Amino acid sequence: MKRILVYLFLLLPVGGQAQVLTDSSLRQTILKALDHIYNFEFAEADPLIAQLEKRYPQHPVGPVLKAVQTQWQYFPLKGNPAATAQFVQAATQALDLCEKRLERDNHDPEAIFFALTAHGYMALKYNNEREQMKAVGESRRAYRYMKDGFKLMDKNPEFYFTTGLYNYYVERYPMDHPVVKPLMVFFENGDMALGIRQMEMAAKRGIFTKAETGYYLAHVFLKYENQPTRALAYIKPLAAKYANNPFYAMIHTEALLLSGQHDEGLSALQRLRQMRYKWLNVAVAAFDGLLAEKVSRNDRLATEQYQNALKQPVVDSYTKEYHAFANAGLARIAARAGKRGEARAYYKKASDIAEYHSIQQEAKAFK
């Protein structure tokens, strides 16, 4: 369910009552603002958001864009009370504006979309704070809005993204977070294979949701499907277009290395290293260890890099997996040295952390 509802404000309106998103010039303003946000050009996004707020002060588009920008600009929000308060204020303001519009017309499509988005942002906040039950609670509040999109894919290809994401994660999330299973009875069943096909359709036909679709497909193919080459097809163009985005750069580097494209992966890693975000340190160290182990065949250097990765702090929902990478690497090195007890201990640590199926399978296969 993680971030499953967050970017729905990108959807094109499907009803005649919409006002802001049917204006082609304003659509372009929104797209430009999003491009700047995705490329971490926050100063350039500010005047565009201000322009939207000035022209439509009673519309939730401005507050929602502020929430998007805050999420990226001050990542990770956890541990930053001022930024978290700014984020919550923007999401709450958007929701209040939506409720006023829905009081006038409970079928207002834009109000429905933006209300869904505001609840989605709060779900994201709770998930990143490891409050899965509260995250699912917010998702339940948004669920009635999401169901409207299930029937609208043929009319609007943007809905392939949200519907596909739902179909995949409504099945996948409770597998990885069993604590939420009792609450899942409130949601319709999904279909992971269908969800992937729907997201792939969105990647081909979508406009506003194209970037998010590519990001999520790369994530799915790396984390759950163990198909890094397919992940690369989606993350590579995003990393090229939004060259300043450390999330896209990190996933791009990972996809290159896991697909065996080590030379290009090394170049991508050098660019990642230059970004200087502290939360990237764990990924950089894990990738250094992987290259030392797999390419240089230098277990001593690989051990140093993997141990360095384990010393770095992680952001649970985004970089915790690199501790699993490092533990699995240390397990392989110990196994090659004939230290099978040590290898088992490292694999145990890896499997306790890992959500990547490839790491889980590797740990289970070790005898």
MOZI-V987952 format. One record per residue. PHI is phi as a letter, one per 40 degrees, with the letter a starting at -180 (* if undefined). PSI is psi in whole degrees, -180 to 180 (NA if undefined). OMEGA is omega in whole degrees, -180 to 180 (* if undefined). Layout:
phi=PHI psi=PSI omega=OMEGA
phi=PHI psi=PSI omega=OMEGA
This chain:
phi=* psi=-10 omega=-174
phi=d psi=121 omega=179
phi=f psi=22 omega=-173
phi=c psi=-27 omega=-174
phi=b psi=3 omega=-162
phi=c psi=-40 omega=-169
phi=b psi=27 omega=-174
phi=c psi=-14 omega=177
phi=c psi=-16 omega=180
phi=c psi=-13 omega=-174
phi=c psi=143 omega=173
phi=c psi=146 omega=179
phi=c psi=151 omega=-179
phi=b psi=2 omega=-179
phi=b psi=162 omega=-177
phi=c psi=-13 omega=-176
phi=c psi=-9 omega=-179
phi=c psi=148 omega=-176
phi=b psi=-47 omega=-173
phi=c psi=-51 omega=-171
phi=c psi=-8 omega=175
phi=c psi=-8 omega=178
phi=c psi=114 omega=-173
phi=c psi=-37 omega=-180
phi=c psi=-37 omega=179
phi=c psi=-32 omega=174
phi=d psi=-43 omega=180
phi=c psi=-36 omega=177
phi=c psi=-43 omega=178
phi=c psi=-45 omega=-180
phi=c psi=-41 omega=178
phi=c psi=-43 omega=178
phi=c psi=-44 omega=180
phi=c psi=-41 omega=178
phi=d psi=-43 omega=179
phi=c psi=-41 omega=179
phi=c psi=-47 omega=-180
phi=c psi=-31 omega=-179
phi=c psi=13 omega=177
phi=f psi=36 omega=175
phi=b psi=70 omega=-169
phi=c psi=-34 omega=178
phi=c psi=-34 omega=179
phi=c psi=-28 omega=179
phi=c psi=-30 omega=-174
phi=d psi=-51 omega=-178
phi=c psi=-29 omega=178
phi=c psi=-41 omega=177
phi=c psi=-42 omega=179
phi=c psi=-38 omega=178
phi=c psi=-44 omega=179
phi=c psi=-41 omega=-180
phi=c psi=-37 omega=-180
phi=c psi=-40 omega=-177
phi=c psi=-34 omega=-178
phi=b psi=71 omega=-176
phi=c psi=-22 omega=-180
phi=c psi=9 omega=-180
phi=b psi=143 omega=-177
phi=c psi=-2 omega=-175
phi=c psi=-42 omega=-180
phi=c psi=-53 omega=178
phi=d psi=-36 omega=180
phi=c psi=-43 omega=177
phi=c psi=-36 omega=176
phi=c psi=-40 omega=178
phi=c psi=-42 omega=177
phi=d psi=-50 omega=-177
phi=c psi=-42 omega=-179
phi=c psi=-41 omega=180
phi=d psi=-43 omega=-179
phi=c psi=-44 omega=-172
phi=c psi=-35 omega=-175
phi=b psi=28 omega=178
phi=c psi=137 omega=-8
phi=c psi=140 omega=-180
phi=c psi=-35 omega=-179
phi=d psi=128 omega=-177
phi=g psi=0 omega=178
phi=b psi=86 omega=-174
phi=d psi=-39 omega=-178
phi=c psi=-46 omega=180
phi=c psi=-38 omega=178
phi=c psi=-42 omega=178
phi=c psi=-40 omega=178
phi=c psi=-42 omega=179
phi=c psi=-49 omega=-179
phi=c psi=-39 omega=179
phi=c psi=-43 omega=-180
phi=c psi=-45 omega=180
phi=c psi=-41 omega=-180
phi=c psi=-41 omega=178
phi=c psi=-43 omega=178
phi=c psi=-43 omega=-179
phi=c psi=-40 omega=178
phi=c psi=-43 omega=179
phi=c psi=-38 omega=177
phi=c psi=-43 omega=-178
phi=c psi=-38 omega=178
phi=c psi=-41 omega=178
phi=c psi=-39 omega=-179
phi=c psi=-25 omega=174
phi=c psi=-33 omega=178
phi=c psi=-35 omega=-178
phi=a psi=104 omega=-176
phi=c psi=2 omega=175
phi=b psi=9 omega=-179
phi=c psi=111 omega=-173
phi=c psi=-38 omega=180
phi=c psi=-41 omega=178
phi=c psi=-39 omega=178
phi=c psi=-47 omega=-179
phi=c psi=-44 omega=-176
phi=c psi=-30 omega=173
phi=c psi=-42 omega=176
phi=d psi=-42 omega=-180
phi=c psi=-45 omega=-179
phi=c psi=-44 omega=176
phi=c psi=-37 omega=179
phi=c psi=-40 omega=178
phi=c psi=-39 omega=178
phi=c psi=-36 omega=176
phi=c psi=-41 omega=178
phi=c psi=-45 omega=180
phi=d psi=-49 omega=-178
phi=c psi=-39 omega=180
phi=c psi=-44 omega=-180
phi=c psi=-20 omega=176
phi=c psi=8 omega=179
phi=g psi=31 omega=176
phi=b psi=69 omega=-173
phi=c psi=-36 omega=-179
phi=c psi=-42 omega=178
phi=c psi=-36 omega=178
phi=c psi=-44 omega=178
phi=c psi=-35 omega=177
phi=c psi=-43 omega=176
phi=c psi=-38 omega=179
phi=c psi=-36 omega=177
phi=c psi=-38 omega=179
phi=c psi=-32 omega=-179
phi=c psi=-15 omega=-169
phi=d psi=-39 omega=-177
phi=c psi=-29 omega=177
phi=c psi=-39 omega=-179
phi=c psi=-36 omega=-177
phi=c psi=-28 omega=177
phi=c psi=-33 omega=-178
phi=c psi=-20 omega=-178
phi=d psi=-32 omega=-174
phi=c psi=4 omega=-171
phi=b psi=9 omega=-177
phi=c psi=-39 omega=-179
phi=c psi=-29 omega=180
phi=c psi=-28 omega=-175
phi=a psi=110 omega=-175
phi=c psi=-17 omega=177
phi=c psi=-27 omega=-178
phi=c psi=-14 omega=174
phi=c psi=-34 omega=180
phi=c psi=-55 omega=-175
phi=c psi=-39 omega=180
phi=c psi=-42 omega=178
phi=c psi=-41 omega=178
phi=c psi=-42 omega=178
phi=c psi=-51 omega=-176
phi=d psi=-35 omega=-179
phi=c psi=-53 omega=-170
phi=c psi=-23 omega=178
phi=c psi=-23 omega=174
phi=c psi=-41 omega=-174
phi=c psi=-43 omega=-173
phi=d psi=-49 omega=180
phi=c psi=-21 omega=175
phi=c psi=-37 omega=-177
phi=c psi=-17 omega=-179
phi=b psi=75 omega=-174
phi=d psi=-23 omega=-177
phi=c psi=-24 omega=-177
phi=c psi=-5 omega=-175
phi=d psi=-42 omega=180
phi=d psi=-30 omega=-179
phi=c psi=-16 omega=-175
phi=c psi=-10 omega=178
phi=c psi=-18 omega=-179
phi=c psi=-7 omega=-177
phi=b psi=147 omega=175
phi=c psi=150 omega=177
phi=c psi=151 omega=177
phi=b psi=-168 omega=180
phi=a psi=107 omega=-172
phi=c psi=-41 omega=180
phi=c psi=-43 omega=178
phi=c psi=-40 omega=179
phi=d psi=-41 omega=177
phi=c psi=-45 omega=180
phi=c psi=-40 omega=-180
phi=c psi=-40 omega=177
phi=c psi=-36 omega=177
phi=c psi=-35 omega=175
phi=c psi=-41 omega=178
phi=c psi=-37 omega=179
phi=c psi=-29 omega=179
phi=c psi=-39 omega=-169
phi=b psi=-18 omega=-177
phi=c psi=158 omega=177
phi=b psi=-62 omega=-177
phi=c psi=-31 omega=-176
phi=b psi=10 omega=-174
phi=c psi=-45 omega=-178
phi=c psi=-47 omega=-179
phi=c psi=-37 omega=178
phi=c psi=-46 omega=179
phi=c psi=-42 omega=179
phi=c psi=-46 omega=-177
phi=c psi=-36 omega=177
phi=c psi=-42 omega=177
phi=c psi=-43 omega=179
phi=c psi=-46 omega=-179
phi=c psi=-46 omega=-177
phi=c psi=-30 omega=177
phi=c psi=-49 omega=-169
phi=c psi=-44 omega=-171
phi=b psi=-36 omega=-172
phi=c psi=-10 omega=179
phi=f psi=49 omega=179
phi=b psi=73 omega=-175
phi=c psi=-29 omega=179
phi=c psi=-40 omega=176
phi=c psi=-36 omega=176
phi=c psi=-41 omega=-177
phi=c psi=-35 omega=-179
phi=c psi=-28 omega=-178
phi=c psi=-35 omega=-175
phi=c psi=-26 omega=-177
phi=c psi=-49 omega=179
phi=c psi=-31 omega=178
phi=c psi=-43 omega=179
phi=c psi=-31 omega=179
phi=c psi=-43 omega=-177
phi=c psi=-40 omega=-178
phi=b psi=71 omega=-171
phi=c psi=-19 omega=-180
phi=c psi=-1 omega=-175
phi=c psi=112 omega=-176
phi=c psi=-28 omega=178
phi=c psi=-48 omega=-180
phi=c psi=-39 omega=179
phi=c psi=-40 omega=-180
phi=c psi=-48 omega=-179
phi=c psi=-36 omega=178
phi=c psi=-46 omega=179
phi=c psi=-45 omega=180
phi=c psi=-46 omega=-179
phi=c psi=-40 omega=178
phi=c psi=-47 omega=-177
phi=c psi=-42 omega=-178
phi=c psi=-22 omega=177
phi=c psi=3 omega=176
phi=g psi=9 omega=179
phi=c psi=73 omega=-168
phi=c psi=-37 omega=-179
phi=c psi=-49 omega=178
phi=c psi=-34 omega=177
phi=c psi=-39 omega=178
phi=c psi=-41 omega=178
phi=c psi=-42 omega=178
phi=c psi=-37 omega=179
phi=c psi=-38 omega=178
phi=c psi=-39 omega=177
phi=c psi=-40 omega=179
phi=c psi=-40 omega=-178
phi=c psi=-33 omega=-177
phi=c psi=-9 omega=-176
phi=c psi=-25 omega=169
phi=g psi=28 omega=171
phi=c psi=129 omega=-176
phi=d psi=-35 omega=-177
phi=c psi=-11 omega=176
phi=c psi=-14 omega=-173
phi=d psi=-38 omega=-178
phi=c psi=-39 omega=179
phi=c psi=-45 omega=-180
phi=d psi=-45 omega=-180
phi=c psi=-41 omega=179
phi=c psi=-40 omega=179
phi=c psi=-39 omega=175
phi=d psi=-43 omega=179
phi=c psi=-41 omega=-180
phi=c psi=-42 omega=178
phi=c psi=-42 omega=179
phi=c psi=-39 omega=-178
phi=c psi=-49 omega=-170
phi=c psi=-32 omega=-175
phi=b psi=-54 omega=-179
phi=c psi=-18 omega=-177
phi=f psi=39 omega=-177
phi=b psi=92 omega=-175
phi=c psi=-31 omega=179
phi=c psi=-49 omega=179
phi=c psi=-39 omega=179
phi=c psi=-41 omega=178
phi=d psi=-44 omega=179
phi=c psi=-43 omega=-178
phi=c psi=-43 omega=178
phi=c psi=-42 omega=178
phi=c psi=-35 omega=175
phi=c psi=-41 omega=178
phi=d psi=-40 omega=-178
phi=c psi=-18 omega=178
phi=c psi=-14 omega=-176
phi=c psi=142 omega=176
phi=c psi=157 omega=-179
phi=b psi=158 omega=169
phi=b psi=115 omega=-166
phi=d psi=-53 omega=-172
phi=c psi=-5 omega=-171
phi=b psi=-39 omega=-175
phi=b psi=2 omega=180
phi=d psi=-32 omega=-177
phi=c psi=-24 omega=-179
phi=c psi=-21 omega=169
phi=c psi=-37 omega=175
phi=c psi=-42 omega=176
phi=d psi=-48 omega=-176
phi=c psi=-44 omega=179
phi=c psi=-40 omega=178
phi=c psi=-40 omega=177
phi=c psi=-44 omega=178
phi=c psi=-33 omega=177
phi=c psi=-43 omega=179
phi=c psi=-42 omega=-180
phi=c psi=-43 omega=178
phi=c psi=-40 omega=180
phi=c psi=-41 omega=179
phi=c psi=-28 omega=179
phi=c psi=4 omega=179
phi=g psi=11 omega=-179
phi=c psi=75 omega=-171
phi=c psi=-34 omega=177
phi=c psi=-43 omega=177
phi=c psi=-40 omega=179
phi=c psi=-43 omega=179
phi=c psi=-40 omega=-179
phi=c psi=-42 omega=179
phi=c psi=-40 omega=178
phi=c psi=-35 omega=177
phi=c psi=-44 omega=178
phi=c psi=-41 omega=180
phi=c psi=-47 omega=-177
phi=c psi=-28 omega=177
phi=c psi=-27 omega=-177
phi=c psi=-40 omega=-164
phi=c psi=138 omega=164
phi=b psi=-15 omega=175
phi=c psi=126 omega=-178
phi=c psi=-31 omega=180
phi=c psi=-40 omega=179
phi=c psi=-41 omega=178
phi=d psi=-44 omega=-179
phi=c psi=-40 omega=178
phi=c psi=-43 omega=-180
phi=c psi=-41 omega=-180
phi=c psi=-32 omega=-176
phi=c psi=-18 omega=-178
phi=c psi=127 omega=-179
phi=b psi=NA omega=*
